[in-house]
Amino acid sequence: MAVLSRDVGPQDHVKGPADAPVTLVEYGDFECPYCGETVGVIDGVQRLMGDRLRYVFRHFPLVEPHPFALHAAGLAEAAAEVGRFWEAHRILYDNQHALDDRALRSYGRRLGLGQDAVEAALGGRYAARIELDFQSGIASGVNATPTLFINGVRHDGRRDLRGLHAALLAAAENGN
């Protein structure tokens, strides 16, 4: 049974209350088509669970098959510095087909980021922050995206709305 190597903390990107009975952690890659499919599922379980769910996103860019994933993660981190991580998260997943640097610059403008901030992000300013997530994923047994953890335990079950919702409800009821 794989478990999270690092607890959720202030460095994480979090939606939902800290005292929610269930925490869902996703290790994701903005260029991964399976992660793109999972976005809608996670939106759905967030609506169904409400305040009973805390959702955490961590970066796990798979740069070999996804050459634009690392720069996309950098742009998301630049957006996080101005309180717009989740908006960047949505833009990047909605536009997975266009994540080259030119497109990322456009999304940066849409997010209200200055040119210097975007260029710094594309130049690796947030590489250490992204690597922290990536290494915690490796230590947690992550080897593909998306990888989900429910209350610290890797979820290897169904990732469709019905299956994930059932697993989250079970965790809420069992307290684990």
Rosetta silent file (secondary structure, phi, psi, omega in degrees, C-alpha in Angstrom):
SEQUENCE: MAVLSRDVGPQDHVKGPADAPVTLVEYGDFECPYCGETVGVIDGVQRLMGDRLRYVFRHFPLVEPHPFALHAAGLAEAAAEVGRFWEAHRILYDNQHALDDRALRSYGRRLGLGQDAVEAALGGRYAARIELDFQSGIASGVNATPTLFINGVRHDGRRDLRGLHAALLAAAENGN
SCORE:     score description
SCORE:     0.000 S_00000001
   1 L     0.000  119.558  179.541    0.000    0.000    0.000 S_00000001
   2 L   -84.192  138.812  179.418    1.583    3.294   -1.124 S_00000001
   3 E  -129.120  159.345  177.979    1.230    6.300    1.163 S_00000001
   4 L   -63.797  136.189  178.083    2.095    9.977    0.887 S_00000001
   5 L   -86.687  -18.782 -177.630    5.657   10.735    1.887 S_00000001
   6 L  -132.985  126.185  177.437    4.883   14.402    2.671 S_00000001
   7 L   -66.249  157.981  175.213    1.873   15.719    4.542 S_00000001
   8 L   -65.698  133.900 -177.869   -0.194   18.521    3.077 S_00000001
   9 L  -145.219 -171.685 -175.274    1.298   21.825    4.130 S_00000001
  10 L   -64.598  -19.048  179.299    1.463   25.542    3.376 S_00000001
  11 L   -78.469  -11.825 -175.297    3.498   24.952    0.210 S_00000001
  12 L   -84.370  158.834  173.982    0.618   23.022   -1.378 S_00000001
  13 E   -95.347  115.444 -168.643   -2.136   24.252   -3.689 S_00000001
  14 E  -128.497  138.680  169.480   -5.345   23.517   -1.784 S_00000001
  15 E  -123.181  130.787  177.817   -9.080   23.893   -2.367 S_00000001
  16 L   108.518  163.764 -174.936  -11.417   23.162    0.505 S_00000001
  17 L   -71.693  144.434  179.634  -11.298   23.419    4.273 S_00000001
  18 L   -62.388  -27.022 -177.535   -8.264   22.236    6.244 S_00000001
  19 L   -96.977   15.981  177.627  -10.544   20.315    8.602 S_00000001
  20 L   -60.629  143.747 -179.628  -12.372   18.399    5.852 S_00000001
  21 L   -70.276  -15.766 -179.223  -12.727   14.708    6.730 S_00000001
  22 E  -130.838  132.576  174.091  -11.282   13.712    3.348 S_00000001
  23 E  -117.978  125.824  177.083   -8.185   14.983    1.573 S_00000001
  24 E  -109.552  116.884  177.622   -7.655   14.112   -2.077 S_00000001
  25 E  -107.525  129.305  175.840   -4.106   14.716   -3.337 S_00000001
  26 E  -114.979  130.243  166.683   -3.428   14.572   -7.052 S_00000001
  27 E   -96.308  116.909 -173.577    0.001   14.345   -8.629 S_00000001
  28 E  -134.381  169.018 -176.324   -0.615   15.754  -12.082 S_00000001
  29 L  -136.764  121.443 -174.983    0.948   16.936  -15.321 S_00000001
  30 L   -62.662  -19.586 -179.775   -0.682   19.757  -17.288 S_00000001
  31 L   -96.867   -7.590 -177.302    0.099   18.072  -20.609 S_00000001
  32 L   -74.629  121.672 -179.394   -1.157   14.603  -19.602 S_00000001
  33 H   -64.491  -30.947  178.587   -4.418   13.725  -21.381 S_00000001
  34 H   -69.960  -36.162  174.087   -5.483   11.434  -18.515 S_00000001
  35 H   -64.792  -39.614  178.040   -5.027   14.309  -16.063 S_00000001
  36 H   -60.067  -38.926  176.942   -7.110   16.439  -18.408 S_00000001
  37 H   -68.265  -33.188 -176.140   -9.899   13.864  -18.226 S_00000001
  38 H   -73.290  -24.603 -179.750   -9.624   13.735  -14.442 S_00000001
  39 H   -53.665  -47.984 -179.314  -10.192   17.499  -14.031 S_00000001
  40 H   -64.614  -36.163  177.976  -13.919   17.123  -14.733 S_00000001
  41 H   -65.158  -45.578 -179.852  -14.174   14.169  -12.363 S_00000001
  42 H   -66.019  -39.771  173.646  -12.499   16.103   -9.571 S_00000001
  43 H   -56.052  -43.537 -179.133  -14.749   19.106  -10.231 S_00000001
  44 H   -64.240  -44.670 -179.783  -17.702   16.743   -9.913 S_00000001
  45 H   -70.262  -29.573  175.451  -16.596   15.178   -6.637 S_00000001
  46 H   -64.139  -42.109  177.459  -15.861   18.625   -5.228 S_00000001
  47 H   -63.709  -43.468 -177.531  -19.457   19.643   -5.979 S_00000001
  48 H   -70.038  -36.748 -175.577  -20.823   16.421   -4.483 S_00000001
  49 H   -88.294  -27.001 -179.283  -18.630   16.453   -1.369 S_00000001
  50 H    57.901 -133.480 -176.811  -18.679   20.188   -0.633 S_00000001
  51 H   -71.900   -1.091  177.400  -16.910   21.077    2.606 S_00000001
  52 H   -85.129   -0.517 -176.871  -16.217   17.412    3.320 S_00000001
  53 E  -128.138  133.192  169.078  -13.398   17.437    0.737 S_00000001
  54 E  -113.742  125.570 -178.430  -10.025   19.157    0.614 S_00000001
  55 E  -110.359  133.997 -177.998   -8.339   18.859   -2.796 S_00000001
  56 E  -126.614  131.579  175.504   -4.589   19.276   -3.248 S_00000001
  57 E  -110.305  130.861  174.299   -2.711   19.510   -6.546 S_00000001
  58 E  -125.083  144.933 -178.126    0.991   18.664   -6.765 S_00000001
  59 E   -76.863  136.103  172.599    3.181   18.881   -9.841 S_00000001
  60 L  -146.104   65.691 -176.854    4.503   15.725  -11.472 S_00000001
  61 L   -69.902  123.120  177.853    5.588   16.814  -14.958 S_00000001
  62 L   -94.088   89.494 -167.584    6.611   13.846  -17.092 S_00000001
  63 L   -71.326  -22.252  177.760    9.008   15.731  -19.341 S_00000001
  64 L   -65.140  -58.311 -179.777    9.945   12.862  -21.653 S_00000001
  65 L   -81.066  -16.609 -174.750    6.485   12.315  -23.164 S_00000001
  66 L  -127.163   82.294 -173.217    5.261   15.842  -22.313 S_00000001
  67 L   -65.504  -15.848 -178.911    7.902   18.415  -23.330 S_00000001
  68 L  -100.542   -4.126 -173.704    5.733   21.420  -22.371 S_00000001
  69 H   -63.921  -38.965 -177.035    4.664   20.189  -18.933 S_00000001
  70 H   -67.895  -43.897  177.861    7.533   21.719  -16.976 S_00000001
  71 H   -66.540  -36.168  176.943    7.052   25.218  -18.385 S_00000001
  72 H   -62.670  -42.321  177.289    3.299   24.926  -17.847 S_00000001
  73 H   -62.113  -40.018  176.912    3.945   24.039  -14.194 S_00000001
  74 H   -60.789  -42.356  177.736    6.238   27.067  -13.947 S_00000001
  75 H   -62.844  -41.275  178.302    3.515   29.335  -15.286 S_00000001
  76 H   -60.958  -38.195  178.437    1.065   27.899  -12.731 S_00000001
  77 H   -68.655  -37.758  175.746    3.559   28.690   -9.965 S_00000001
  78 H   -62.361  -40.640  177.875    3.963   32.251  -11.238 S_00000001
  79 H   -65.558  -35.578  179.187    0.173   32.576  -11.119 S_00000001
  80 H   -60.952  -34.876 -179.547    0.187   31.164   -7.582 S_00000001
  81 H   -63.172  -22.278  178.067    2.386   34.046   -6.456 S_00000001
  82 L  -112.554   21.004  175.159   -0.455   36.433   -7.302 S_00000001
  83 L    74.731   24.210 -175.946   -3.225   34.198   -5.947 S_00000001
  84 L  -124.467   28.496 -179.462   -4.318   32.825   -9.309 S_00000001
  85 H   -57.485  -48.995 -173.634   -3.073   29.229   -9.251 S_00000001
  86 H   -67.823  -30.443  174.677   -6.504   27.659   -9.686 S_00000001
  87 H   -67.793  -41.544  176.693   -7.339   29.949  -12.580 S_00000001
  88 H   -64.327  -41.929  177.627   -4.044   28.965  -14.239 S_00000001
  89 H   -53.269  -47.342 -179.324   -4.799   25.300  -13.490 S_00000001
  90 H   -65.704  -47.768 -179.054   -8.097   25.615  -15.381 S_00000001
  91 H   -59.508  -45.069 -177.426   -6.599   27.529  -18.317 S_00000001
  92 H   -65.666  -42.310  178.492   -3.756   25.035  -18.730 S_00000001
  93 H   -72.229  -33.548  178.046   -6.011   21.985  -18.650 S_00000001
  94 H   -69.223  -18.224 -175.465   -8.575   23.623  -20.922 S_00000001
  95 L  -125.051   38.713 -178.791   -5.790   24.284  -23.435 S_00000001
  96 L   -57.309  -25.981 -179.383   -3.699   21.102  -23.252 S_00000001
  97 L   -73.868  -10.715 -176.435   -3.400   21.131  -27.026 S_00000001
  98 L  -139.941   85.368 -178.981   -1.458   24.427  -26.877 S_00000001
  99 L  -124.798   19.598  176.227    1.185   24.565  -24.145 S_00000001
 100 L   -71.435  171.781 -174.598    4.232   25.775  -26.036 S_00000001
 101 H   -60.609  -36.449  179.100    6.003   28.876  -24.745 S_00000001
 102 H   -61.583  -46.421  178.753    4.141   31.201  -27.091 S_00000001
 103 H   -64.577  -41.508  179.869    0.787   29.937  -25.805 S_00000001
 104 H   -62.084  -37.111  176.135    2.001   30.070  -22.193 S_00000001
 105 H   -61.583  -41.083  178.029    2.964   33.726  -22.664 S_00000001
 106 H   -63.145  -43.788  179.007   -0.568   34.397  -23.873 S_00000001
 107 H   -65.375  -35.985  176.993   -2.065   32.631  -20.843 S_00000001
 108 H   -60.488  -43.080  176.701    0.259   34.618  -18.610 S_00000001
 109 H   -62.471  -42.609  179.512   -1.133   37.856  -20.043 S_00000001
 110 H   -61.140  -32.795  179.823   -4.668   36.538  -19.551 S_00000001
 111 L   -83.335   -2.978  179.029   -3.798   35.836  -15.908 S_00000001
 112 L    81.790   18.631  179.009   -2.486   39.366  -15.461 S_00000001
 113 L   -84.983  140.562  176.227    1.134   38.320  -15.077 S_00000001
 114 L   -71.109  159.075 -179.375    3.799   40.725  -16.240 S_00000001
 115 H   -58.432  -40.317 -179.519    6.160   39.743  -19.026 S_00000001
 116 H   -62.992  -40.245  179.798    9.098   39.534  -16.607 S_00000001
 117 H   -65.123  -41.868 -179.969    7.184   37.121  -14.339 S_00000001
 118 H   -66.651  -45.313 -179.207    6.252   34.896  -17.273 S_00000001
 119 H   -63.865  -37.862  177.259    9.783   34.874  -18.678 S_00000001
 120 H   -64.276  -40.816  178.615   11.185   34.037  -15.233 S_00000001
 121 H   -63.111  -44.867  179.928    8.700   31.168  -14.928 S_00000001
 122 H   -69.464  -24.606  179.667    9.638   29.823  -18.357 S_00000001
 123 L   -85.456    0.999  174.917   13.305   30.278  -17.475 S_00000001
 124 L   102.684   12.241 -179.022   13.097   27.958  -14.480 S_00000001
 125 L   -53.659  -34.110 -174.697   12.445   30.297  -11.569 S_00000001
 126 L  -103.926   15.528 -176.945   10.116   27.716   -9.974 S_00000001
 127 H   -57.431  -41.562 -178.722   12.126   24.598  -10.830 S_00000001
 128 H   -66.396  -39.121  178.786   12.992   23.900   -7.167 S_00000001
 129 H   -64.072  -44.133  179.660    9.347   24.244   -6.106 S_00000001
 130 H   -66.922  -41.100  179.661    8.193   21.875   -8.858 S_00000001
 131 H   -63.769  -34.949  176.348   11.021   19.444   -8.071 S_00000001
 132 H   -57.966  -47.641  176.396    9.904   19.372   -4.411 S_00000001
 133 H   -61.847  -47.144 -176.404    6.487   18.090   -5.532 S_00000001
 134 H   -59.262  -46.859 -178.775    8.042   15.694   -8.026 S_00000001
 135 H   -66.915  -34.867  175.887   10.423   14.174   -5.472 S_00000001
 136 H   -66.506  -32.871  175.260    7.634   13.795   -2.903 S_00000001
 137 H   -65.906  -46.647  177.633    5.721   11.935   -5.604 S_00000001
 138 H   -56.888  -47.194 -178.914    8.663    9.629   -6.295 S_00000001
 139 H   -65.208  -21.927  179.241    9.002    8.963   -2.542 S_00000001
 140 L   -93.116    1.766  178.880    5.263    8.209   -2.441 S_00000001
 141 L    88.563   13.997  178.685    5.479    5.657   -5.261 S_00000001
 142 L   -74.007  131.677  175.919    4.084    7.863   -8.030 S_00000001
 143 L  -138.503    5.284  179.034    5.202    6.704  -11.475 S_00000001
 144 L  -156.062  165.282  176.816    2.379    7.944  -13.705 S_00000001
 145 L  -124.742  148.368   -8.449   -0.182   10.718  -13.866 S_00000001
 146 L   -77.969  147.240  169.881   -2.658   11.274  -12.535 S_00000001
 147 E  -117.685  129.238 -175.862   -1.929    9.524   -9.260 S_00000001
 148 E  -112.800  144.315  173.705   -4.458   10.127   -6.503 S_00000001
 149 E  -125.927  132.456  176.867   -4.179    9.725   -2.742 S_00000001
 150 E  -112.211  117.698 -176.379   -7.191    9.673   -0.430 S_00000001
 151 L    48.551   42.840  173.324   -6.340   10.575    3.145 S_00000001
 152 L    87.806   -4.969 -178.224   -2.722    9.745    2.448 S_00000001
 153 E  -112.598  132.665 -178.795   -3.253    6.336    0.822 S_00000001
 154 E   -60.887  134.256  178.072   -2.875    5.830   -2.932 S_00000001
 155 E   -96.596  110.384  178.852   -6.186    5.288   -4.681 S_00000001
 156 L  -103.713    7.449 -179.459   -5.790    2.578   -7.288 S_00000001
 157 L   -83.840 -164.670 -177.896   -9.522    2.166   -7.842 S_00000001
 158 L   -61.029  144.085  178.765  -11.807    3.701  -10.430 S_00000001
 159 L  -112.301   11.708  174.441  -11.227    7.335  -11.341 S_00000001
 160 L   -79.865  170.821 -175.054  -14.611    8.016  -12.914 S_00000001
 161 H   -57.448  -49.487 -177.358  -17.081   10.205  -11.027 S_00000001
 162 H   -62.857  -46.789 -177.404  -19.073    7.359   -9.509 S_00000001
 163 H   -66.522  -44.928 -179.607  -16.017    5.310   -8.468 S_00000001
 164 H   -68.538  -41.050  178.110  -14.031    8.193   -7.012 S_00000001
 165 H   -60.214  -43.126  178.789  -17.039    9.612   -5.206 S_00000001
 166 H   -61.291  -41.797 -179.814  -17.735    6.205   -3.625 S_00000001
 167 H   -66.966  -38.460  178.487  -14.116    5.944   -2.456 S_00000001
 168 H   -67.837  -41.311  177.409  -14.214    9.457   -0.990 S_00000001
 169 H   -62.843  -40.919  178.505  -17.499    8.775    0.799 S_00000001
 170 H   -62.734  -41.748  178.271  -16.072    5.562    2.250 S_00000001
 171 H   -64.733  -37.750  179.105  -13.027    7.446    3.508 S_00000001
 172 H   -66.085  -39.650 -178.889  -15.265   10.109    5.066 S_00000001
 173 H   -74.253  -35.344 -177.245  -17.355    7.486    6.823 S_00000001
 174 H   -88.439  -11.518 -178.883  -14.407    5.383    7.976 S_00000001
 175 L    71.252   20.261  177.199  -12.251    8.294    9.013 S_00000001
 176 L  -143.254    0.000    0.000   -9.317    7.037    6.936 S_00000001
